Structure formats: structure tokens, C-alpha cells
Amino acid sequence: MTAEEVAVKFEDHEHEIKSLKHRVTKCEEQNNTLNKLVNSVDVLAVNMKHMADEQKSQREHIEKLEKEPAEDYKHYKRLVIGCIITTVLGAVIGAGVATIL
């Protein structure tokens, strides 16, 4: 192998090395971008979990608020029925006592 052939091969190797360095640099940039994306997805997942927990808590609160009027209605319904029964029993007992006296 002559000195000229060695010089040509050396130049080819230098060109190949520069090309490889350029490709490695691009790969590193893509890797950094991918790492940022993975971190962003992790943060997004944590935020979504927090939002789901908050939504569950709000749903429970809303269900409680929705049930409250029905419970009040049941309470007042029992109270009115109790008053009516008390009035009828009072009238029957009063009529019975009035007939006895």
C-alpha cells in the first residue's frame, strides 16, 4: 500500500467519522426530546390521577346534595302523616270520652 492510498483511506475514514459524529449528535438530540416527552407524560398521568380523585370526591358530594331534598321530603311526609293520625286518634278518643261523660 502506497502513501497515497493510505492518505485516501485516511481521508475516507475521516469523512465516515464526521458522518457518524453527526448521526450520533442527532440521536442524542432525539433521545433528549424523547426523555422530555416521557417526563411530560408522567406529569400528565399524575395530574390525570389527581383530577380523577377530585372528580370522585365531587361526585360523592353531589350525590349527597341530590339526596338531601328527598330525605327532607320523607321527614316532612312522616311528620304530616303522624299529625293526621294524632288528630284522628284525638278526635276518636275525644268523641269516646264525650259520649261517656
Secondary structure, 3 states (H helix, E strand, C coil): CCHHHHHHHHHHHHHHHHHHHHHHHHHHHHHHHHHHHHHHHHHHHHHHHHHHHHHHHHHHHHHHHHHHHHHHHHHHHHHHHHHHHHHHHHHHHHHHHHHHC
